[in-house]
Amino acid sequence: MKSLREVPVGSRAKVVRIYGEGAVKRRIMDMGITKGVEISVRKVAPLGDPIEITVRGYELSLRKADAESIEVE
């Protein structure tokens, strides 16, 4: 298993599964991150938090904790 946090800057990954329950999982899915969608990692902040990604044609910033709950291939 590889999390979104482990994807290097400039790389693409496909979402396999989202871990978590309730409001956290719902919030991630409401942002457009769903199973099968392709994500591109654009930038990572100097201290590693947040991570800037491109998903469904728009830019999004995610906390490390949220990125760790997204399994990618």
CHARMM internal coordinates of N, CA and C (Angstrom, degrees):
IC EDIT
DIST 1 N 1 CA 1.4481
DIST 1 CA 1 C 1.5290
ANGL 1 N 1 CA 1 C 109.69
DIST 1 C 2 N 1.3120
ANGL 1 CA 1 C 2 N 116.22
DIHE 1 N 1 CA 1 C 2 N 135.46
DIST 2 N 2 CA 1.4570
ANGL 1 C 2 N 2 CA 122.27
DIHE 1 CA 1 C 2 N 2 CA 178.02
DIST 2 CA 2 C 1.5254
ANGL 2 N 2 CA 2 C 107.83
DIHE 1 C 2 N 2 CA 2 C -125.37
DIST 2 C 3 N 1.3133
ANGL 2 CA 2 C 3 N 116.73
DIHE 2 N 2 CA 2 C 3 N 131.00
DIST 3 N 3 CA 1.4607
ANGL 2 C 3 N 3 CA 119.78
DIHE 2 CA 2 C 3 N 3 CA 179.80
DIST 3 CA 3 C 1.5299
ANGL 3 N 3 CA 3 C 110.11
DIHE 2 C 3 N 3 CA 3 C -91.35
DIST 3 C 4 N 1.2992
ANGL 3 CA 3 C 4 N 116.16
DIHE 3 N 3 CA 3 C 4 N 163.35
DIST 4 N 4 CA 1.4642
ANGL 3 C 4 N 4 CA 121.76
DIHE 3 CA 3 C 4 N 4 CA 178.71
DIST 4 CA 4 C 1.5283
ANGL 4 N 4 CA 4 C 110.42
DIHE 3 C 4 N 4 CA 4 C -60.61
DIST 4 C 5 N 1.3064
ANGL 4 CA 4 C 5 N 117.37
DIHE 4 N 4 CA 4 C 5 N -30.12
DIST 5 N 5 CA 1.4639
ANGL 4 C 5 N 5 CA 121.35
DIHE 4 CA 4 C 5 N 5 CA 179.79
DIST 5 CA 5 C 1.5264
ANGL 5 N 5 CA 5 C 112.02
DIHE 4 C 5 N 5 CA 5 C -63.34
DIST 5 C 6 N 1.3247
ANGL 5 CA 5 C 6 N 118.16
DIHE 5 N 5 CA 5 C 6 N -26.44
DIST 6 N 6 CA 1.4657
ANGL 5 C 6 N 6 CA 122.61
DIHE 5 CA 5 C 6 N 6 CA -177.58
DIST 6 CA 6 C 1.5250
ANGL 6 N 6 CA 6 C 113.92
DIHE 5 C 6 N 6 CA 6 C -85.85
DIST 6 C 7 N 1.3253
ANGL 6 CA 6 C 7 N 117.66
DIHE 6 N 6 CA 6 C 7 N -6.95
DIST 7 N 7 CA 1.4695
ANGL 6 C 7 N 7 CA 121.44
DIHE 6 CA 6 C 7 N 7 CA -178.49
DIST 7 CA 7 C 1.5244
ANGL 7 N 7 CA 7 C 108.36
DIHE 6 C 7 N 7 CA 7 C -75.65
DIST 7 C 8 N 1.3362
ANGL 7 CA 7 C 8 N 118.24
DIHE 7 N 7 CA 7 C 8 N 128.02
DIST 8 N 8 CA 1.4698
ANGL 7 C 8 N 8 CA 120.54
DIHE 7 CA 7 C 8 N 8 CA -179.16
DIST 8 CA 8 C 1.5336
ANGL 8 N 8 CA 8 C 112.58
DIHE 7 C 8 N 8 CA 8 C -70.45
DIST 8 C 9 N 1.3217
ANGL 8 CA 8 C 9 N 114.98
DIHE 8 N 8 CA 8 C 9 N 155.48
DIST 9 N 9 CA 1.4680
ANGL 8 C 9 N 9 CA 121.34
DIHE 8 CA 8 C 9 N 9 CA 178.72
DIST 9 CA 9 C 1.5229
ANGL 9 N 9 CA 9 C 109.35
DIHE 8 C 9 N 9 CA 9 C -59.83
DIST 9 C 10 N 1.3294
ANGL 9 CA 9 C 10 N 116.12
DIHE 9 N 9 CA 9 C 10 N 135.91
DIST 10 N 10 CA 1.4536
ANGL 9 C 10 N 10 CA 121.79
DIHE 9 CA 9 C 10 N 10 CA 179.80
DIST 10 CA 10 C 1.5148
ANGL 10 N 10 CA 10 C 114.04
DIHE 9 C 10 N 10 CA 10 C 90.47
DIST 10 C 11 N 1.3188
ANGL 10 CA 10 C 11 N 117.46
DIHE 10 N 10 CA 10 C 11 N -4.46
DIST 11 N 11 CA 1.4624
ANGL 10 C 11 N 11 CA 121.49
DIHE 10 CA 10 C 11 N 11 CA -179.03
DIST 11 CA 11 C 1.5264
ANGL 11 N 11 CA 11 C 111.60
DIHE 10 C 11 N 11 CA 11 C -99.08
DIST 11 C 12 N 1.3368
ANGL 11 CA 11 C 12 N 113.63
DIHE 11 N 11 CA 11 C 12 N 162.45
DIST 12 N 12 CA 1.4573
ANGL 11 C 12 N 12 CA 120.87
DIHE 11 CA 11 C 12 N 12 CA 177.00
DIST 12 CA 12 C 1.5208
ANGL 12 N 12 CA 12 C 108.92
DIHE 11 C 12 N 12 CA 12 C -113.93
DIST 12 C 13 N 1.3273
ANGL 12 CA 12 C 13 N 115.16
DIHE 12 N 12 CA 12 C 13 N 153.78
DIST 13 N 13 CA 1.4632
ANGL 12 C 13 N 13 CA 120.54
DIHE 12 CA 12 C 13 N 13 CA 178.11
DIST 13 CA 13 C 1.5257
ANGL 13 N 13 CA 13 C 108.82
DIHE 12 C 13 N 13 CA 13 C -149.56
DIST 13 C 14 N 1.3206
ANGL 13 CA 13 C 14 N 115.63
DIHE 13 N 13 CA 13 C 14 N 155.37
DIST 14 N 14 CA 1.4561
ANGL 13 C 14 N 14 CA 121.81
DIHE 13 CA 13 C 14 N 14 CA 179.53
DIST 14 CA 14 C 1.5285
ANGL 14 N 14 CA 14 C 108.38
DIHE 13 C 14 N 14 CA 14 C -110.33
DIST 14 C 15 N 1.3302
ANGL 14 CA 14 C 15 N 116.45
DIHE 14 N 14 CA 14 C 15 N 132.92
DIST 15 N 15 CA 1.4637
ANGL 14 C 15 N 15 CA 121.54
DIHE 14 CA 14 C 15 N 15 CA -178.38
DIST 15 CA 15 C 1.5266
ANGL 15 N 15 CA 15 C 109.84
DIHE 14 C 15 N 15 CA 15 C -71.93
DIST 15 C 16 N 1.3314
ANGL 15 CA 15 C 16 N 115.67
DIHE 15 N 15 CA 15 C 16 N 128.12
DIST 16 N 16 CA 1.4588
ANGL 15 C 16 N 16 CA 122.20
DIHE 15 CA 15 C 16 N 16 CA 178.89
DIST 16 CA 16 C 1.5260
ANGL 16 N 16 CA 16 C 110.25
DIHE 15 C 16 N 16 CA 16 C -101.88
DIST 16 C 17 N 1.3449
ANGL 16 CA 16 C 17 N 116.07
DIHE 16 N 16 CA 16 C 17 N -42.58
DIST 17 N 17 CA 1.4592
ANGL 16 C 17 N 17 CA 120.24
DIHE 16 CA 16 C 17 N 17 CA -175.89
DIST 17 CA 17 C 1.5185
ANGL 17 N 17 CA 17 C 109.96
DIHE 16 C 17 N 17 CA 17 C -159.27
DIST 17 C 18 N 1.3283
ANGL 17 CA 17 C 18 N 115.88
DIHE 17 N 17 CA 17 C 18 N 150.63
DIST 18 N 18 CA 1.4599
ANGL 17 C 18 N 18 CA 121.67
DIHE 17 CA 17 C 18 N 18 CA 174.85
DIST 18 CA 18 C 1.5167
ANGL 18 N 18 CA 18 C 107.77
DIHE 17 C 18 N 18 CA 18 C -116.74
DIST 18 C 19 N 1.3284
ANGL 18 CA 18 C 19 N 115.51
DIHE 18 N 18 CA 18 C 19 N 121.78
DIST 19 N 19 CA 1.4631
ANGL 18 C 19 N 19 CA 120.73
DIHE 18 CA 18 C 19 N 19 CA 177.76
DIST 19 CA 19 C 1.5150
ANGL 19 N 19 CA 19 C 109.73
DIHE 18 C 19 N 19 CA 19 C -90.01
DIST 19 C 20 N 1.3001
ANGL 19 CA 19 C 20 N 116.77
DIHE 19 N 19 CA 19 C 20 N 161.79
DIST 20 N 20 CA 1.4554
ANGL 19 C 20 N 20 CA 121.16
DIHE 19 CA 19 C 20 N 20 CA 178.99
DIST 20 CA 20 C 1.5148
ANGL 20 N 20 CA 20 C 110.42
DIHE 19 C 20 N 20 CA 20 C 118.20
DIST 20 C 21 N 1.3029
ANGL 20 CA 20 C 21 N 114.21
DIHE 20 N 20 CA 20 C 21 N 173.81
DIST 21 N 21 CA 1.4542
ANGL 20 C 21 N 21 CA 119.76
DIHE 20 CA 20 C 21 N 21 CA -178.21
DIST 21 CA 21 C 1.5205
ANGL 21 N 21 CA 21 C 110.69
DIHE 20 C 21 N 21 CA 21 C -135.90
DIST 21 C 22 N 1.3114
ANGL 21 CA 21 C 22 N 114.80
DIHE 21 N 21 CA 21 C 22 N 158.28
DIST 22 N 22 CA 1.4517
ANGL 21 C 22 N 22 CA 122.17
DIHE 21 CA 21 C 22 N 22 CA 170.51
DIST 22 CA 22 C 1.5065
ANGL 22 N 22 CA 22 C 115.65
DIHE 21 C 22 N 22 CA 22 C 56.70
DIST 22 C 23 N 1.3386
ANGL 22 CA 22 C 23 N 114.56
DIHE 22 N 22 CA 22 C 23 N -129.10
DIST 23 N 23 CA 1.4659
ANGL 22 C 23 N 23 CA 121.76
DIHE 22 CA 22 C 23 N 23 CA -171.76
DIST 23 CA 23 C 1.5263
ANGL 23 N 23 CA 23 C 112.75
DIHE 22 C 23 N 23 CA 23 C -63.33
DIST 23 C 24 N 1.3135
ANGL 23 CA 23 C 24 N 118.01
DIHE 23 N 23 CA 23 C 24 N -36.25
DIST 24 N 24 CA 1.4703
ANGL 23 C 24 N 24 CA 120.70
DIHE 23 CA 23 C 24 N 24 CA -178.01
DIST 24 CA 24 C 1.5238
ANGL 24 N 24 CA 24 C 110.14
DIHE 23 C 24 N 24 CA 24 C -64.86
DIST 24 C 25 N 1.3154
ANGL 24 CA 24 C 25 N 116.84
DIHE 24 N 24 CA 24 C 25 N -50.44
DIST 25 N 25 CA 1.4680
ANGL 24 C 25 N 25 CA 121.01
DIHE 24 CA 24 C 25 N 25 CA 179.75
DIST 25 CA 25 C 1.5307
ANGL 25 N 25 CA 25 C 110.55
DIHE 24 C 25 N 25 CA 25 C -63.38
DIST 25 C 26 N 1.3162
ANGL 25 CA 25 C 26 N 117.44
DIHE 25 N 25 CA 25 C 26 N -41.51
DIST 26 N 26 CA 1.4673
ANGL 25 C 26 N 26 CA 122.14
DIHE 25 CA 25 C 26 N 26 CA 179.92
DIST 26 CA 26 C 1.5315
ANGL 26 N 26 CA 26 C 110.57
DIHE 25 C 26 N 26 CA 26 C -62.42
DIST 26 C 27 N 1.3383
ANGL 26 CA 26 C 27 N 117.08
DIHE 26 N 26 CA 26 C 27 N -41.19
DIST 27 N 27 CA 1.4670
ANGL 26 C 27 N 27 CA 121.01
DIHE 26 CA 26 C 27 N 27 CA -179.32
DIST 27 CA 27 C 1.5171
ANGL 27 N 27 CA 27 C 110.60
DIHE 26 C 27 N 27 CA 27 C -64.01
DIST 27 C 28 N 1.3358
ANGL 27 CA 27 C 28 N 116.98
DIHE 27 N 27 CA 27 C 28 N -43.03
DIST 28 N 28 CA 1.4655
ANGL 27 C 28 N 28 CA 120.97
DIHE 27 CA 27 C 28 N 28 CA 178.69
DIST 28 CA 28 C 1.5276
ANGL 28 N 28 CA 28 C 110.20
DIHE 27 C 28 N 28 CA 28 C -62.71
DIST 28 C 29 N 1.3203
ANGL 28 CA 28 C 29 N 117.00
DIHE 28 N 28 CA 28 C 29 N -44.11
DIST 29 N 29 CA 1.4638
ANGL 28 C 29 N 29 CA 120.64
DIHE 28 CA 28 C 29 N 29 CA 179.91
DIST 29 CA 29 C 1.5271
ANGL 29 N 29 CA 29 C 111.39
DIHE 28 C 29 N 29 CA 29 C -67.42
DIST 29 C 30 N 1.3226
ANGL 29 CA 29 C 30 N 117.89
DIHE 29 N 29 CA 29 C 30 N -34.92
DIST 30 N 30 CA 1.4671
ANGL 29 C 30 N 30 CA 121.39
DIHE 29 CA 29 C 30 N 30 CA 177.60
DIST 30 CA 30 C 1.5257
ANGL 30 N 30 CA 30 C 112.15
DIHE 29 C 30 N 30 CA 30 C -65.34
DIST 30 C 31 N 1.3314
ANGL 30 CA 30 C 31 N 117.20
DIHE 30 N 30 CA 30 C 31 N -24.38
DIST 31 N 31 CA 1.4646
ANGL 30 C 31 N 31 CA 121.14
DIHE 30 CA 30 C 31 N 31 CA 177.67
DIST 31 CA 31 C 1.5284
ANGL 31 N 31 CA 31 C 111.65
DIHE 30 C 31 N 31 CA 31 C -79.16
DIST 31 C 32 N 1.3268
ANGL 31 CA 31 C 32 N 117.57
DIHE 31 N 31 CA 31 C 32 N -2.95
DIST 32 N 32 CA 1.4609
ANGL 31 C 32 N 32 CA 120.97
DIHE 31 CA 31 C 32 N 32 CA 178.07
DIST 32 CA 32 C 1.5100
ANGL 32 N 32 CA 32 C 114.49
DIHE 31 C 32 N 32 CA 32 C 100.44
DIST 32 C 33 N 1.3216
ANGL 32 CA 32 C 33 N 117.04
DIHE 32 N 32 CA 32 C 33 N 3.43
DIST 33 N 33 CA 1.4598
ANGL 32 C 33 N 33 CA 120.66
DIHE 32 CA 32 C 33 N 33 CA 179.52
DIST 33 CA 33 C 1.5251
ANGL 33 N 33 CA 33 C 107.71
DIHE 32 C 33 N 33 CA 33 C -91.76
DIST 33 C 34 N 1.3185
ANGL 33 CA 33 C 34 N 115.09
DIHE 33 N 33 CA 33 C 34 N 100.94
DIST 34 N 34 CA 1.4599
ANGL 33 C 34 N 34 CA 121.21
DIHE 33 CA 33 C 34 N 34 CA -179.02
DIST 34 CA 34 C 1.5219
ANGL 34 N 34 CA 34 C 109.28
DIHE 33 C 34 N 34 CA 34 C -129.47
DIST 34 C 35 N 1.3200
ANGL 34 CA 34 C 35 N 116.51
DIHE 34 N 34 CA 34 C 35 N 167.90
DIST 35 N 35 CA 1.4622
ANGL 34 C 35 N 35 CA 122.00
DIHE 34 CA 34 C 35 N 35 CA -179.02
DIST 35 CA 35 C 1.5290
ANGL 35 N 35 CA 35 C 110.09
DIHE 34 C 35 N 35 CA 35 C -57.33
DIST 35 C 36 N 1.3392
ANGL 35 CA 35 C 36 N 115.71
DIHE 35 N 35 CA 35 C 36 N 131.29
DIST 36 N 36 CA 1.4566
ANGL 35 C 36 N 36 CA 121.41
DIHE 35 CA 35 C 36 N 36 CA 176.93
DIST 36 CA 36 C 1.5146
ANGL 36 N 36 CA 36 C 115.57
DIHE 35 C 36 N 36 CA 36 C 93.03
DIST 36 C 37 N 1.3205
ANGL 36 CA 36 C 37 N 118.68
DIHE 36 N 36 CA 36 C 37 N -12.65
DIST 37 N 37 CA 1.4617
ANGL 36 C 37 N 37 CA 121.09
DIHE 36 CA 36 C 37 N 37 CA -178.18
DIST 37 CA 37 C 1.5271
ANGL 37 N 37 CA 37 C 109.73
DIHE 36 C 37 N 37 CA 37 C -78.29
DIST 37 C 38 N 1.3336
ANGL 37 CA 37 C 38 N 116.64
DIHE 37 N 37 CA 37 C 38 N 145.99
DIST 38 N 38 CA 1.4546
ANGL 37 C 38 N 38 CA 121.78
DIHE 37 CA 37 C 38 N 38 CA 179.35
DIST 38 CA 38 C 1.5240
ANGL 38 N 38 CA 38 C 109.69
DIHE 37 C 38 N 38 CA 38 C -93.33
DIST 38 C 39 N 1.3309
ANGL 38 CA 38 C 39 N 115.24
DIHE 38 N 38 CA 38 C 39 N 135.47
DIST 39 N 39 CA 1.4665
ANGL 38 C 39 N 39 CA 122.43
DIHE 38 CA 38 C 39 N 39 CA -178.04
DIST 39 CA 39 C 1.5166
ANGL 39 N 39 CA 39 C 108.77
DIHE 38 C 39 N 39 CA 39 C -122.44
DIST 39 C 40 N 1.3216
ANGL 39 CA 39 C 40 N 116.19
DIHE 39 N 39 CA 39 C 40 N 138.67
DIST 40 N 40 CA 1.4555
ANGL 39 C 40 N 40 CA 122.10
DIHE 39 CA 39 C 40 N 40 CA 176.00
DIST 40 CA 40 C 1.5309
ANGL 40 N 40 CA 40 C 108.20
DIHE 39 C 40 N 40 CA 40 C -115.34
DIST 40 C 41 N 1.3268
ANGL 40 CA 40 C 41 N 117.28
DIHE 40 N 40 CA 40 C 41 N 128.00
DIST 41 N 41 CA 1.4619
ANGL 40 C 41 N 41 CA 121.43
DIHE 40 CA 40 C 41 N 41 CA 178.89
DIST 41 CA 41 C 1.5199
ANGL 41 N 41 CA 41 C 108.25
DIHE 40 C 41 N 41 CA 41 C -86.36
DIST 41 C 42 N 1.3374
ANGL 41 CA 41 C 42 N 116.96
DIHE 41 N 41 CA 41 C 42 N 118.32
DIST 42 N 42 CA 1.4611
ANGL 41 C 42 N 42 CA 121.64
DIHE 41 CA 41 C 42 N 42 CA -176.58
DIST 42 CA 42 C 1.5240
ANGL 42 N 42 CA 42 C 112.80
DIHE 41 C 42 N 42 CA 42 C -92.79
DIST 42 C 43 N 1.3326
ANGL 42 CA 42 C 43 N 116.79
DIHE 42 N 42 CA 42 C 43 N -50.12
DIST 43 N 43 CA 1.4693
ANGL 42 C 43 N 43 CA 121.03
DIHE 42 CA 42 C 43 N 43 CA -176.38
DIST 43 CA 43 C 1.5252
ANGL 43 N 43 CA 43 C 109.68
DIHE 42 C 43 N 43 CA 43 C -148.11
DIST 43 C 44 N 1.3201
ANGL 43 CA 43 C 44 N 114.33
DIHE 43 N 43 CA 43 C 44 N 157.47
DIST 44 N 44 CA 1.4571
ANGL 43 C 44 N 44 CA 121.08
DIHE 43 CA 43 C 44 N 44 CA 170.70
DIST 44 CA 44 C 1.5228
ANGL 44 N 44 CA 44 C 106.10
DIHE 43 C 44 N 44 CA 44 C -129.95
DIST 44 C 45 N 1.3152
ANGL 44 CA 44 C 45 N 116.92
DIHE 44 N 44 CA 44 C 45 N 132.72
DIST 45 N 45 CA 1.4636
ANGL 44 C 45 N 45 CA 121.39
DIHE 44 CA 44 C 45 N 45 CA 179.95
DIST 45 CA 45 C 1.5313
ANGL 45 N 45 CA 45 C 109.92
DIHE 44 C 45 N 45 CA 45 C -61.56
DIST 45 C 46 N 1.3242
ANGL 45 CA 45 C 46 N 117.78
DIHE 45 N 45 CA 45 C 46 N 155.82
DIST 46 N 46 CA 1.4714
ANGL 45 C 46 N 46 CA 121.01
DIHE 45 CA 45 C 46 N 46 CA -177.68
DIST 46 CA 46 C 1.5372
ANGL 46 N 46 CA 46 C 114.51
DIHE 45 C 46 N 46 CA 46 C -52.36
DIST 46 C 47 N 1.3014
ANGL 46 CA 46 C 47 N 117.96
DIHE 46 N 46 CA 46 C 47 N -36.43
DIST 47 N 47 CA 1.4641
ANGL 46 C 47 N 47 CA 120.47
DIHE 46 CA 46 C 47 N 47 CA 179.31
DIST 47 CA 47 C 1.5225
ANGL 47 N 47 CA 47 C 111.87
DIHE 46 C 47 N 47 CA 47 C -94.32
DIST 47 C 48 N 1.3294
ANGL 47 CA 47 C 48 N 116.99
DIHE 47 N 47 CA 47 C 48 N 7.43
DIST 48 N 48 CA 1.4607
ANGL 47 C 48 N 48 CA 121.09
DIHE 47 CA 47 C 48 N 48 CA 175.87
DIST 48 CA 48 C 1.5128
ANGL 48 N 48 CA 48 C 115.46
DIHE 47 C 48 N 48 CA 48 C 89.68
DIST 48 C 49 N 1.3068
ANGL 48 CA 48 C 49 N 118.32
DIHE 48 N 48 CA 48 C 49 N -1.86
DIST 49 N 49 CA 1.4599
ANGL 48 C 49 N 49 CA 120.57
DIHE 48 CA 48 C 49 N 49 CA -177.84
DIST 49 CA 49 C 1.5194
ANGL 49 N 49 CA 49 C 109.24
DIHE 48 C 49 N 49 CA 49 C -141.92
DIST 49 C 50 N 1.2972
ANGL 49 CA 49 C 50 N 121.93
DIHE 49 N 49 CA 49 C 50 N 120.34
DIST 50 N 50 CA 1.4657
ANGL 49 C 50 N 50 CA 128.94
DIHE 49 CA 49 C 50 N 50 CA 7.62
DIST 50 CA 50 C 1.5334
ANGL 50 N 50 CA 50 C 112.97
DIHE 49 C 50 N 50 CA 50 C -92.20
DIST 50 C 51 N 1.3241
ANGL 50 CA 50 C 51 N 114.41
DIHE 50 N 50 CA 50 C 51 N 179.22
DIST 51 N 51 CA 1.4607
ANGL 50 C 51 N 51 CA 123.24
DIHE 50 CA 50 C 51 N 51 CA 176.40
DIST 51 CA 51 C 1.5204
ANGL 51 N 51 CA 51 C 106.82
DIHE 50 C 51 N 51 CA 51 C -110.81
DIST 51 C 52 N 1.3255
ANGL 51 CA 51 C 52 N 116.96
DIHE 51 N 51 CA 51 C 52 N 130.69
DIST 52 N 52 CA 1.4679
ANGL 51 C 52 N 52 CA 120.25
DIHE 51 CA 51 C 52 N 52 CA 178.75
DIST 52 CA 52 C 1.5252
ANGL 52 N 52 CA 52 C 108.38
DIHE 51 C 52 N 52 CA 52 C -100.26
DIST 52 C 53 N 1.3359
ANGL 52 CA 52 C 53 N 115.63
DIHE 52 N 52 CA 52 C 53 N 126.59
DIST 53 N 53 CA 1.4590
ANGL 52 C 53 N 53 CA 121.42
DIHE 52 CA 52 C 53 N 53 CA -178.26
DIST 53 CA 53 C 1.5180
ANGL 53 N 53 CA 53 C 110.26
DIHE 52 C 53 N 53 CA 53 C -127.05
DIST 53 C 54 N 1.3313
ANGL 53 CA 53 C 54 N 115.94
DIHE 53 N 53 CA 53 C 54 N 163.21
DIST 54 N 54 CA 1.4539
ANGL 53 C 54 N 54 CA 122.14
DIHE 53 CA 53 C 54 N 54 CA 171.00
DIST 54 CA 54 C 1.5129
ANGL 54 N 54 CA 54 C 106.86
DIHE 53 C 54 N 54 CA 54 C -114.55
DIST 54 C 55 N 1.3252
ANGL 54 CA 54 C 55 N 116.10
DIHE 54 N 54 CA 54 C 55 N 125.47
DIST 55 N 55 CA 1.4566
ANGL 54 C 55 N 55 CA 121.93
DIHE 54 CA 54 C 55 N 55 CA 179.63
DIST 55 CA 55 C 1.5264
ANGL 55 N 55 CA 55 C 108.23
DIHE 54 C 55 N 55 CA 55 C -140.31
DIST 55 C 56 N 1.3284
ANGL 55 CA 55 C 56 N 116.06
DIHE 55 N 55 CA 55 C 56 N 129.89
DIST 56 N 56 CA 1.4653
ANGL 55 C 56 N 56 CA 122.59
DIHE 55 CA 55 C 56 N 56 CA 179.71
DIST 56 CA 56 C 1.5340
ANGL 56 N 56 CA 56 C 113.05
DIHE 55 C 56 N 56 CA 56 C 53.61
DIST 56 C 57 N 1.3382
ANGL 56 CA 56 C 57 N 116.01
DIHE 56 N 56 CA 56 C 57 N 34.27
DIST 57 N 57 CA 1.4617
ANGL 56 C 57 N 57 CA 120.50
DIHE 56 CA 56 C 57 N 57 CA 175.00
DIST 57 CA 57 C 1.5177
ANGL 57 N 57 CA 57 C 116.12
DIHE 56 C 57 N 57 CA 57 C 86.11
DIST 57 C 58 N 1.3214
ANGL 57 CA 57 C 58 N 119.17
DIHE 57 N 57 CA 57 C 58 N 5.54
DIST 58 N 58 CA 1.4563
ANGL 57 C 58 N 58 CA 119.33
DIHE 57 CA 57 C 58 N 58 CA 176.88
DIST 58 CA 58 C 1.5271
ANGL 58 N 58 CA 58 C 110.27
DIHE 57 C 58 N 58 CA 58 C -133.71
DIST 58 C 59 N 1.3440
ANGL 58 CA 58 C 59 N 114.99
DIHE 58 N 58 CA 58 C 59 N 159.08
DIST 59 N 59 CA 1.4590
ANGL 58 C 59 N 59 CA 120.87
DIHE 58 CA 58 C 59 N 59 CA -179.10
DIST 59 CA 59 C 1.5184
ANGL 59 N 59 CA 59 C 110.48
DIHE 58 C 59 N 59 CA 59 C -89.20
DIST 59 C 60 N 1.3193
ANGL 59 CA 59 C 60 N 114.26
DIHE 59 N 59 CA 59 C 60 N 144.58
DIST 60 N 60 CA 1.4506
ANGL 59 C 60 N 60 CA 120.89
DIHE 59 CA 59 C 60 N 60 CA -175.98
DIST 60 CA 60 C 1.5173
ANGL 60 N 60 CA 60 C 108.58
DIHE 59 C 60 N 60 CA 60 C -145.54
DIST 60 C 61 N 1.3244
ANGL 60 CA 60 C 61 N 117.81
DIHE 60 N 60 CA 60 C 61 N 140.94
DIST 61 N 61 CA 1.4563
ANGL 60 C 61 N 61 CA 121.98
DIHE 60 CA 60 C 61 N 61 CA 175.53
DIST 61 CA 61 C 1.5142
ANGL 61 N 61 CA 61 C 109.16
DIHE 60 C 61 N 61 CA 61 C -108.40
DIST 61 C 62 N 1.3284
ANGL 61 CA 61 C 62 N 115.69
DIHE 61 N 61 CA 61 C 62 N 133.18
DIST 62 N 62 CA 1.4655
ANGL 61 C 62 N 62 CA 121.88
DIHE 61 CA 61 C 62 N 62 CA -179.41
DIST 62 CA 62 C 1.5139
ANGL 62 N 62 CA 62 C 110.33
DIHE 61 C 62 N 62 CA 62 C -123.83
DIST 62 C 63 N 1.3189
ANGL 62 CA 62 C 63 N 116.23
DIHE 62 N 62 CA 62 C 63 N 144.83
DIST 63 N 63 CA 1.4582
ANGL 62 C 63 N 63 CA 120.65
DIHE 62 CA 62 C 63 N 63 CA 172.96
DIST 63 CA 63 C 1.5293
ANGL 63 N 63 CA 63 C 108.90
DIHE 62 C 63 N 63 CA 63 C -73.06
DIST 63 C 64 N 1.3297
ANGL 63 CA 63 C 64 N 116.04
DIHE 63 N 63 CA 63 C 64 N 157.73
DIST 64 N 64 CA 1.4676
ANGL 63 C 64 N 64 CA 120.75
DIHE 63 CA 63 C 64 N 64 CA 178.64
DIST 64 CA 64 C 1.5227
ANGL 64 N 64 CA 64 C 111.08
DIHE 63 C 64 N 64 CA 64 C -57.71
DIST 64 C 65 N 1.3208
ANGL 64 CA 64 C 65 N 117.24
DIHE 64 N 64 CA 64 C 65 N -41.85
DIST 65 N 65 CA 1.4675
ANGL 64 C 65 N 65 CA 121.28
DIHE 64 CA 64 C 65 N 65 CA -178.12
DIST 65 CA 65 C 1.5227
ANGL 65 N 65 CA 65 C 111.04
DIHE 64 C 65 N 65 CA 65 C -61.25
DIST 65 C 66 N 1.3284
ANGL 65 CA 65 C 66 N 117.07
DIHE 65 N 65 CA 65 C 66 N -39.99
DIST 66 N 66 CA 1.4648
ANGL 65 C 66 N 66 CA 120.62
DIHE 65 CA 65 C 66 N 66 CA 178.37
DIST 66 CA 66 C 1.5233
ANGL 66 N 66 CA 66 C 110.76
DIHE 65 C 66 N 66 CA 66 C -69.80
DIST 66 C 67 N 1.3314
ANGL 66 CA 66 C 67 N 117.40
DIHE 66 N 66 CA 66 C 67 N -40.34
DIST 67 N 67 CA 1.4646
ANGL 66 C 67 N 67 CA 121.24
DIHE 66 CA 66 C 67 N 67 CA -179.87
DIST 67 CA 67 C 1.5309
ANGL 67 N 67 CA 67 C 111.48
DIHE 66 C 67 N 67 CA 67 C -64.95
DIST 67 C 68 N 1.3178
ANGL 67 CA 67 C 68 N 117.14
DIHE 67 N 67 CA 67 C 68 N -32.27
DIST 68 N 68 CA 1.4587
ANGL 67 C 68 N 68 CA 120.81
DIHE 67 CA 67 C 68 N 68 CA 178.70
DIST 68 CA 68 C 1.5217
ANGL 68 N 68 CA 68 C 112.46
DIHE 67 C 68 N 68 CA 68 C -69.30
DIST 68 C 69 N 1.3210
ANGL 68 CA 68 C 69 N 117.22
DIHE 68 N 68 CA 68 C 69 N -22.67
DIST 69 N 69 CA 1.4683
ANGL 68 C 69 N 69 CA 120.25
DIHE 68 CA 68 C 69 N 69 CA -179.11
DIST 69 CA 69 C 1.5283
ANGL 69 N 69 CA 69 C 112.69
DIHE 68 C 69 N 69 CA 69 C -87.44
DIST 69 C 70 N 1.3378
ANGL 69 CA 69 C 70 N 117.09
DIHE 69 N 69 CA 69 C 70 N 3.26
DIST 70 N 70 CA 1.4691
ANGL 69 C 70 N 70 CA 121.74
DIHE 69 CA 69 C 70 N 70 CA 179.70
DIST 70 CA 70 C 1.5293
ANGL 70 N 70 CA 70 C 108.87
DIHE 69 C 70 N 70 CA 70 C -109.64
DIST 70 C 71 N 1.3246
ANGL 70 CA 70 C 71 N 116.58
DIHE 70 N 70 CA 70 C 71 N 114.38
DIST 71 N 71 CA 1.4559
ANGL 70 C 71 N 71 CA 121.69
DIHE 70 CA 70 C 71 N 71 CA 179.28
DIST 71 CA 71 C 1.5331
ANGL 71 N 71 CA 71 C 108.60
DIHE 70 C 71 N 71 CA 71 C -88.41
DIST 71 C 72 N 1.3430
ANGL 71 CA 71 C 72 N 115.20
DIHE 71 N 71 CA 71 C 72 N 132.42
DIST 72 N 72 CA 1.4694
ANGL 71 C 72 N 72 CA 120.47
DIHE 71 CA 71 C 72 N 72 CA -178.18
DIST 72 CA 72 C 1.5256
ANGL 72 N 72 CA 72 C 110.58
DIHE 71 C 72 N 72 CA 72 C -129.21
DIST 72 C 73 N 1.3347
ANGL 72 CA 72 C 73 N 115.10
DIHE 72 N 72 CA 72 C 73 N 166.01
DIST 73 N 73 CA 1.4655
ANGL 72 C 73 N 73 CA 120.24
DIHE 72 CA 72 C 73 N 73 CA 174.70
DIST 73 CA 73 C 1.5103
ANGL 73 N 73 CA 73 C 109.20
DIHE 72 C 73 N 73 CA 73 C -127.40
END
COOR INIT
IC SEED 1 N 1 CA 1 C
IC BUILD
